Amino acid sequence: QVRPVESGGGVVKSGGSLRLSCVVSGLTWDEYAIGWFRQAPGKEREGVSCFRSRDGRPSYADSVKGRFTISRDNAKSTVYLQMDSLRPDDTAVYYCAIDPNIPGTDCREANFFDHWGQGTQVTVPS
């Protein structure tokens, strides 16, 4: 029922910027966690950034702190990931995920999320 759809991926040179968008349809929950995850070939899915709807306080992976910013537009049911100072190691498929039952303090645990988008490819050539 709840379905995130990502867009905005592409090929960007090192040091460049990109903004990803995640539009969530069918959202009926009062509270939820939503965020961005990424997976490079042969690697585990990694939590990039997320927040809980009740406070909107973001969590960031150490590798993206100071470079990426998560934000939301509730009127558009959209979450964004502004990515600046991109590096080759940022290359991955980026997924948006949402779930109403994420335990703990930090929401950057991919295994707890059940509602995923299809992913959008971000490539930063060396």
PyMOL commands that set and color helices and strands:
alter all, ss='L'
color gray80, all
select helices_A, chain A and resi 74-76+88-90+110-112
alter helices_A, ss='H'
color red, helices_A
select strands_A, chain A and resi 3-7+10-11+18-25+33-39+46-52+59-60+68-73+78-83+92-99+115-116+120-123
alter strands_A, ss='S'
color yellow, strands_A
deselect
rebuild
show_as cartoon
